[in-house]
Structure formats: structure tokens, C-alpha cells
Amino acid sequence: MAMKITEECISCGACEPECPTQSISQGDTIYVIDAKTCVECVGHFDKQQCVASCPVDCIVKA
């Protein structure tokens, strides 16, 4: 159960502060999600906050 950021990421950073488990960080070229700590916002929100905040729809289920 985790989300993944695809190559379409524009590195805007909108998703990073929205993650309740702080699983999103800046990678070498795009933002990345740590699959070990990502819980898809279960127990925090009704839907994935990173997906809702992404302006280019580049976050998908891993």
C-alpha cells in the first residue's frame, strides 16, 4: 500500500507538505515517495492528499 510519483513530476513541491507521514521528499530530479512509510493517507484522510494537491496528476498507486 503506497503511492508513486511518475516521471511527469515537475518538482513543484506541492505534495510534500500535504503528506501526513512525511513520506515525500525531493529526489535527484523529481519528488519521491518512501513506500515503507506511505500509508495512502489511511487513518489520516479520506483520500490521498498528495494526489489531490498535484497539479500535473503524476502520483499513482505503486
FIVO-370792 format. One record per residue: residue number from 1; residue in three letters; z, y, x of N, C-alpha, C, O in turn. Coordinates in nm, 4 decimals, m for minus. Atoms other than C-alpha are relative to their C-alpha. Example, Ala and Ser with C-alpha at 12.3 -4.5 7.8 and 13.67 -1.06 7.14 Angstrom:
// residues 2
num = 1	residuo = ALA	n_up = 0.0000	n_north = m0.1190	n_east = 0.0890	ca_up = 0.7800	ca_north = m0.4500	ca_east = 1.2300	c_up = 0.0000	c_north = 0.1200	c_east = 0.0900	o_up = 0.0665	o_north = 0.1181	o_east = 0.1936
num = 2	residuo = SER	n_up = m0.0060	n_north = m0.1190	n_east = m0.0820	ca_up = 0.7140	ca_north = m0.1060	ca_east = 1.3670	c_up = 0.0730	c_north = 0.1090	c_east = m0.0770	o_up = 0.0899	o_north = 0.2198	o_east = m0.0261
// end
This chain:
// residues 62
num = 1	residuo = MET	n_up = 0.0000	n_north = m0.1172	n_east = 0.0844	ca_up = 0.0000	ca_north = 0.0000	ca_east = 0.0000	c_up = 0.0000	c_north = 0.1241	c_east = 0.0894	o_up = 0.1041	o_north = 0.1647	o_east = 0.1409
num = 2	residuo = ALA	n_up = 0.0115	n_north = m0.1205	n_east = m0.0825	ca_up = m0.1286	ca_north = 0.3035	ca_east = 0.1892	c_up = m0.1311	c_north = 0.0698	c_east = m0.0301	o_up = m0.2241	o_north = 0.0116	o_east = m0.0859
num = 3	residuo = MET	n_up = 0.1206	n_north = m0.0800	n_east = 0.0151	ca_up = m0.3849	ca_north = 0.5783	ca_east = 0.1822	c_up = m0.0634	c_north = 0.0166	c_east = 0.1378	o_up = 0.0002	o_north = m0.0068	o_east = 0.2406
num = 4	residuo = LYS	n_up = 0.0749	n_north = m0.0179	n_east = m0.1245	ca_up = m0.6508	ca_north = 0.6539	ca_east = 0.4442	c_up = m0.0845	c_north = 0.1263	c_east = m0.0118	o_up = m0.1388	o_north = 0.1551	o_east = m0.1185
num = 5	residuo = ILE	n_up = 0.0837	n_north = m0.1191	n_east = m0.0039	ca_up = m0.8302	ca_north = 0.9742	ca_east = 0.5447	c_up = m0.1313	c_north = m0.0370	c_east = 0.0672	o_up = m0.1324	o_north = m0.0908	o_east = 0.1779
num = 6	residuo = THR	n_up = 0.1313	n_north = 0.0375	n_east = m0.0515	ca_up = m1.2037	ca_north = 0.9290	ca_east = 0.5956	c_up = m0.0570	c_north = 0.1082	c_east = 0.0928	o_up = 0.0012	o_north = 0.2155	o_east = 0.1083
num = 7	residuo = GLU	n_up = 0.0667	n_north = m0.0901	n_east = m0.0944	ca_up = m1.4405	ca_north = 1.0970	ca_east = 0.8428	c_up = m0.0433	c_north = 0.1327	c_east = m0.0630	o_up = m0.0745	o_north = 0.2275	o_east = 0.0090
num = 8	residuo = GLU	n_up = 0.0397	n_north = m0.1240	n_east = 0.0674	ca_up = m1.5258	ca_north = 1.3614	ca_east = 0.5804	c_up = 0.1071	c_north = 0.1091	c_east = 0.0102	o_up = 0.0839	o_north = 0.2226	o_east = m0.0315
num = 9	residuo = CYS	n_up = m0.1107	n_north = m0.0953	n_east = m0.0148	ca_up = m1.1917	ca_north = 1.5321	ca_east = 0.6603	c_up = m0.0466	c_north = 0.1228	c_east = 0.0766	o_up = m0.1137	o_north = 0.1115	o_east = 0.1791
num = 10	residuo = ILE	n_up = 0.0361	n_north = m0.1253	n_east = m0.0660	ca_up = m1.2376	ca_north = 1.8995	ca_east = 0.7516	c_up = 0.1193	c_north = 0.0590	c_east = 0.0763	o_up = 0.1141	o_north = 0.1733	o_east = 0.1217
num = 11	residuo = SER	n_up = m0.1206	n_north = m0.0402	n_east = m0.0740	ca_up = m0.8919	ca_north = 1.9211	ca_east = 0.9154	c_up = 0.0607	c_north = 0.1300	c_east = m0.0498	o_up = 0.1054	o_north = 0.2128	o_east = 0.0295
num = 12	residuo = CYS	n_up = m0.0566	n_north = m0.1224	n_east = 0.0571	ca_up = m0.7730	ca_north = 2.1913	ca_east = 0.6771	c_up = 0.1521	c_north = m0.0017	c_east = m0.0010	o_up = 0.2156	o_north = 0.1038	o_east = m0.0012
num = 13	residuo = GLY	n_up = m0.1451	n_north = 0.0112	n_east = m0.0023	ca_up = m0.4165	ca_north = 2.0580	ca_east = 0.6777	c_up = 0.0684	c_north = 0.0103	c_east = m0.1351	o_up = 0.1914	o_north = 0.0096	o_east = m0.1411
num = 14	residuo = ALA	n_up = m0.0591	n_north = m0.0149	n_east = 0.1333	ca_up = m0.3642	ca_north = 2.0925	ca_east = 0.3012	c_up = 0.0867	c_north = m0.1190	c_east = m0.0387	o_up = 0.1846	o_north = m0.1028	o_east = m0.1114
num = 15	residuo = CYS	n_up = m0.0711	n_north = 0.1225	n_east = 0.0389	ca_up = m0.2403	ca_north = 1.7338	ca_east = 0.2704	c_up = 0.1338	c_north = m0.0179	c_east = 0.0713	o_up = 0.2281	o_north = m0.0725	o_east = 0.0140
num = 16	residuo = GLU	n_up = m0.1183	n_north = 0.0278	n_east = m0.0824	ca_up = 0.0200	ca_north = 1.7334	ca_east = 0.5477	c_up = 0.1324	c_north = 0.0415	c_east = m0.0639	o_up = 0.2231	o_north = m0.0415	o_east = m0.0706
num = 17	residuo = PRO	n_up = m0.1293	n_north = m0.0379	n_east = 0.0581	ca_up = 0.2977	ca_north = 1.9362	ca_east = 0.3787	c_up = 0.0288	c_north = m0.0638	c_east = m0.1357	o_up = 0.1425	o_north = m0.0592	o_east = m0.1828
num = 18	residuo = GLU	n_up = m0.0179	n_north = 0.0607	n_east = 0.1317	ca_up = 0.2439	ca_north = 1.7528	ca_east = 0.0482	c_up = 0.0580	c_north = m0.1412	c_east = 0.0066	o_up = 0.1054	o_north = m0.1926	o_east = m0.0948
num = 19	residuo = CYS	n_up = m0.0441	n_north = 0.1389	n_east = m0.0134	ca_up = 0.3433	ca_north = 1.4096	ca_east = 0.1845	c_up = 0.1525	c_north = m0.0107	c_east = m0.0005	o_up = 0.2179	o_north = 0.0456	o_east = 0.0872
num = 20	residuo = PRO	n_up = m0.1454	n_north = 0.0098	n_east = 0.0089	ca_up = 0.6993	ca_north = 1.3176	ca_east = 0.0776	c_up = 0.0621	c_north = m0.0871	c_east = 0.1097	o_up = 0.1826	o_north = m0.0788	o_east = 0.1336
num = 21	residuo = THR	n_up = m0.0525	n_north = 0.0866	n_east = m0.1061	ca_up = 0.7337	ca_north = 1.0608	ca_east = 0.3601	c_up = m0.0441	c_north = 0.0464	c_east = 0.1389	o_up = m0.0222	o_north = m0.0238	o_east = 0.2376
num = 22	residuo = GLN	n_up = 0.0478	n_north = m0.0579	n_east = m0.1261	ca_up = 0.5805	ca_north = 1.2813	ca_east = 0.6329	c_up = m0.0878	c_north = m0.0985	c_east = 0.0776	o_up = m0.0762	o_north = m0.1113	o_east = 0.1995
num = 23	residuo = SER	n_up = 0.0875	n_north = 0.1007	n_east = m0.0595	ca_up = 0.3173	ca_north = 1.0131	ca_east = 0.6972	c_up = m0.1320	c_north = 0.0569	c_east = 0.0492	o_up = m0.2102	o_north = m0.0148	o_east = 0.1116
num = 24	residuo = ILE	n_up = 0.1275	n_north = m0.0610	n_east = m0.0382	ca_up = 0.0313	ca_north = 1.2582	ca_east = 0.7579	c_up = 0.0205	c_north = 0.0904	c_east = 0.1210	o_up = 0.1138	o_north = 0.1705	o_east = 0.1263
num = 25	residuo = SER	n_up = m0.0070	n_north = m0.0841	n_east = m0.1193	ca_up = m0.0319	ca_north = 1.4173	ca_east = 1.0960	c_up = m0.1407	c_north = 0.0265	c_east = 0.0523	o_up = m0.2360	o_north = m0.0423	o_east = 0.0157
num = 26	residuo = GLN	n_up = 0.1288	n_north = m0.0341	n_east = m0.0605	ca_up = m0.3130	ca_north = 1.5780	ca_east = 1.2945	c_up = m0.0344	c_north = m0.1064	c_east = 0.1032	o_up = 0.0443	o_north = m0.1345	o_east = 0.1936
num = 27	residuo = GLY	n_up = 0.0481	n_north = 0.0965	n_east = m0.0980	ca_up = m0.5143	ca_north = 1.3161	ca_east = 1.4812	c_up = m0.0859	c_north = 0.0708	c_east = 0.1026	o_up = m0.0804	o_north = 0.1932	o_east = 0.1146
num = 28	residuo = ASP	n_up = 0.0863	n_north = m0.0589	n_east = m0.1023	ca_up = m0.7662	ca_north = 1.3699	ca_east = 1.7603	c_up = m0.1037	c_north = 0.0946	c_east = m0.0598	o_up = m0.1247	o_north = 0.2047	o_east = m0.0089
num = 29	residuo = THR	n_up = 0.1038	n_north = m0.0841	n_east = 0.0606	ca_up = m1.0387	ca_north = 1.5051	ca_east = 1.5310	c_up = 0.0258	c_north = 0.0288	c_east = m0.1472	o_up = m0.0178	o_north = 0.1320	o_east = m0.1983
num = 30	residuo = ILE	n_up = m0.0322	n_north = m0.0173	n_east = 0.1413	ca_up = m0.9108	ca_north = 1.4620	ca_east = 1.1738	c_up = 0.1467	c_north = m0.0355	c_east = m0.0225	o_up = 0.2129	o_north = m0.0890	o_east = 0.0664
num = 31	residuo = TYR	n_up = m0.1359	n_north = 0.0400	n_east = 0.0338	ca_up = m0.5788	ca_north = 1.4163	ca_east = 0.9993	c_up = 0.0042	c_north = m0.1505	c_east = m0.0234	o_up = m0.0959	o_north = m0.2102	o_east = m0.0630
num = 32	residuo = VAL	n_up = m0.0167	n_north = 0.1443	n_east = 0.0161	ca_up = m0.4429	ca_north = 1.0604	ca_east = 0.9842	c_up = 0.1262	c_north = m0.0285	c_east = m0.0807	o_up = 0.2190	o_north = 0.0522	o_east = m0.0851
num = 33	residuo = ILE	n_up = m0.1157	n_north = 0.0433	n_east = 0.0784	ca_up = m0.2001	ca_north = 0.8716	ca_east = 0.7614	c_up = 0.0578	c_north = m0.1250	c_east = 0.0648	o_up = m0.0146	o_north = m0.2206	o_east = 0.0926
num = 34	residuo = ASP	n_up = m0.0689	n_north = 0.1153	n_east = m0.0573	ca_up = 0.0563	ca_north = 0.6323	ca_east = 0.9072	c_up = 0.0199	c_north = m0.1036	c_east = m0.1111	o_up = 0.1009	o_north = m0.0831	o_east = m0.2015
num = 35	residuo = ALA	n_up = m0.0050	n_north = 0.1038	n_east = 0.1039	ca_up = 0.0083	ca_north = 0.3153	ca_east = 0.6989	c_up = 0.1368	c_north = m0.0666	c_east = m0.0080	o_up = 0.1711	o_north = m0.1235	o_east = m0.1116
num = 36	residuo = LYS	n_up = m0.1330	n_north = 0.0621	n_east = m0.0008	ca_up = 0.3557	ca_north = 0.1925	ca_east = 0.7976	c_up = 0.1001	c_north = 0.0753	c_east = m0.0865	o_up = 0.1945	o_north = 0.0161	o_east = m0.1389
num = 37	residuo = THR	n_up = m0.0961	n_north = m0.0793	n_east = 0.0775	ca_up = 0.5312	ca_north = 0.4781	ca_east = 0.6184	c_up = m0.0550	c_north = 0.0545	c_east = m0.1309	o_up = 0.0215	o_north = 0.1016	o_east = m0.2151
num = 38	residuo = CYS	n_up = 0.0610	n_north = m0.0480	n_east = 0.1254	ca_up = 0.2828	ca_north = 0.5749	ca_east = 0.3434	c_up = 0.0380	c_north = m0.0915	c_east = m0.1155	o_up = 0.0240	o_north = m0.2134	o_east = m0.1067
num = 39	residuo = VAL	n_up = m0.0384	n_north = 0.0772	n_east = 0.1188	ca_up = 0.4073	ca_north = 0.4661	ca_east = 0.0009	c_up = m0.0831	c_north = 0.0416	c_east = m0.1215	o_up = m0.0480	o_north = 0.0101	o_east = m0.2352
num = 40	residuo = GLU	n_up = 0.0869	n_north = m0.0498	n_east = 0.1071	ca_up = 0.1255	ca_north = 0.6295	ca_east = m0.2024	c_up = 0.0783	c_north = 0.0824	c_east = m0.1016	o_up = 0.0417	o_north = 0.0872	o_east = m0.2190
num = 41	residuo = CYS	n_up = m0.0868	n_north = m0.0866	n_east = 0.0806	ca_up = 0.3958	ca_north = 0.8619	ca_east = m0.3410	c_up = 0.0811	c_north = m0.0747	c_east = m0.1074	o_up = 0.1458	o_north = m0.0118	o_east = m0.1911
num = 42	residuo = VAL	n_up = m0.0780	n_north = 0.0795	n_east = 0.0956	ca_up = 0.5512	ca_north = 0.5751	ca_east = m0.5415	c_up = 0.1485	c_north = 0.0311	c_east = 0.0200	o_up = 0.2000	o_north = 0.0269	o_east = 0.1318
num = 43	residuo = GLY	n_up = m0.1409	n_north = m0.0357	n_east = m0.0054	ca_up = 0.9069	ca_north = 0.6726	ca_east = m0.6253	c_up = 0.0237	c_north = 0.1483	c_east = 0.0244	o_up = 0.1375	o_north = 0.1950	o_east = 0.0200
num = 44	residuo = HIS	n_up = m0.0106	n_north = m0.1436	n_east = m0.0255	ca_up = 0.8328	ca_north = 1.0389	ca_east = m0.5496	c_up = m0.0768	c_north = 0.0816	c_east = m0.1040	o_up = m0.0253	o_north = 0.1789	o_east = m0.1591
num = 45	residuo = PHE	n_up = 0.0878	n_north = m0.0713	n_east = 0.0926	ca_up = 0.5422	ca_north = 1.1497	ca_east = m0.7721	c_up = m0.0805	c_north = m0.1010	c_east = m0.0823	o_up = m0.0878	o_north = m0.2187	o_east = m0.0471
num = 46	residuo = ASP	n_up = 0.0819	n_north = 0.0869	n_east = 0.0849	ca_up = 0.3202	ca_north = 1.0082	ca_east = m1.0480	c_up = m0.1358	c_north = m0.0314	c_east = 0.0609	o_up = m0.1947	o_north = m0.1350	o_east = 0.0299
num = 47	residuo = LYS	n_up = 0.1277	n_north = 0.0266	n_east = m0.0665	ca_up = 0.0053	ca_north = 1.0388	ca_east = m0.8336	c_up = 0.0090	c_north = 0.0469	c_east = 0.1442	o_up = 0.0983	o_north = 0.1234	o_east = 0.1804
num = 48	residuo = GLN	n_up = m0.0011	n_north = m0.0324	n_east = m0.1424	ca_up = m0.0775	ca_north = 1.0717	ca_east = m0.4655	c_up = m0.0223	c_north = 0.1496	c_east = 0.0202	o_up = m0.1243	o_north = 0.2047	o_east = m0.0212
num = 49	residuo = GLN	n_up = 0.0059	n_north = m0.1442	n_east = m0.0218	ca_up = m0.0100	ca_north = 1.4292	ca_east = m0.3600	c_up = m0.1072	c_north = 0.0387	c_east = 0.1023	o_up = m0.1673	o_north = 0.1456	o_east = 0.0917
num = 50	residuo = CYS	n_up = 0.1031	n_north = m0.0310	n_east = m0.0993	ca_up = m0.2440	ca_north = 1.4132	ca_east = m0.0606	c_up = m0.1378	c_north = 0.0039	c_east = m0.0652	o_up = m0.2195	o_north = 0.0903	o_east = m0.0333
num = 51	residuo = VAL	n_up = 0.1286	n_north = 0.0043	n_east = 0.0708	ca_up = m0.5360	ca_north = 1.3199	ca_east = m0.2871	c_up = m0.0154	c_north = 0.1251	c_east = m0.0859	o_up = m0.1223	o_north = 0.1861	o_east = m0.0890
num = 52	residuo = ALA	n_up = 0.0048	n_north = m0.1161	n_east = 0.0882	ca_up = m0.4506	ca_north = 1.5985	ca_east = m0.5297	c_up = m0.0225	c_north = 0.1306	c_east = 0.0771	o_up = m0.0822	o_north = 0.2242	o_east = 0.0237
num = 53	residuo = SER	n_up = 0.0117	n_north = m0.1237	n_east = m0.0768	ca_up = m0.4382	ca_north = 1.8597	ca_east = m0.2521	c_up = m0.1267	c_north = 0.0081	c_east = 0.0856	o_up = m0.1588	o_north = 0.1152	o_east = 0.1373
num = 54	residuo = CYS	n_up = 0.1168	n_north = 0.0041	n_east = m0.0887	ca_up = m0.7532	ca_north = 1.7542	ca_east = m0.0621	c_up = m0.1218	c_north = 0.0683	c_east = m0.0629	o_up = m0.1670	o_north = 0.0273	o_east = m0.1698
num = 55	residuo = PRO	n_up = 0.1145	n_north = m0.0710	n_east = 0.0577	ca_up = m1.0433	ca_north = 1.9981	ca_east = m0.1170	c_up = m0.1334	c_north = m0.0730	c_east = 0.0145	o_up = m0.2311	o_north = m0.0349	o_east = m0.0499
num = 56	residuo = VAL	n_up = 0.1272	n_north = 0.0700	n_east = m0.0198	ca_up = m1.3101	ca_north = 1.7506	ca_east = 0.0009	c_up = 0.0055	c_north = m0.1475	c_east = m0.0429	o_up = m0.0863	o_north = m0.2238	o_east = m0.0129
num = 57	residuo = ASP	n_up = m0.0143	n_north = 0.1375	n_east = 0.0508	ca_up = m1.1867	ca_north = 1.4265	ca_east = m0.1606	c_up = m0.0254	c_north = m0.1067	c_east = 0.1064	o_up = m0.1040	o_north = m0.1989	o_east = 0.0848
num = 58	residuo = CYS	n_up = 0.0215	n_north = 0.0961	n_east = m0.1085	ca_up = m1.1671	ca_north = 1.2365	ca_east = 0.1684	c_up = 0.1160	c_north = m0.0979	c_east = 0.0183	o_up = 0.1226	o_north = m0.1668	o_east = 0.1201
num = 59	residuo = ILE	n_up = m0.1146	n_north = 0.0902	n_east = m0.0121	ca_up = m0.8451	ca_north = 1.0411	ca_east = 0.1020	c_up = m0.0153	c_north = m0.1126	c_east = m0.1034	o_up = m0.0261	o_north = m0.0881	o_east = m0.2236
num = 60	residuo = VAL	n_up = 0.0228	n_north = 0.1180	n_east = 0.0828	ca_up = m0.8836	ca_north = 0.6872	ca_east = m0.0337	c_up = 0.1063	c_north = m0.1051	c_east = 0.0286	o_up = 0.1812	o_north = m0.0942	o_east = 0.1257
num = 61	residuo = LYS	n_up = m0.0908	n_north = 0.1121	n_east = m0.0262	ca_up = m0.6806	ca_north = 0.3685	ca_east = m0.0640	c_up = m0.0500	c_north = m0.0774	c_east = 0.1209	o_up = m0.1696	o_north = m0.1033	o_east = 0.1345
num = 62	residuo = ALA	n_up = 0.0367	n_north = 0.0732	n_east = m0.1226	ca_up = m0.6753	ca_north = 0.1818	ca_east = 0.2663	c_up = m0.0319	c_north = m0.1451	c_east = m0.0314	o_up = m0.0648	o_north = m0.2220	o_east = 0.0589
// end
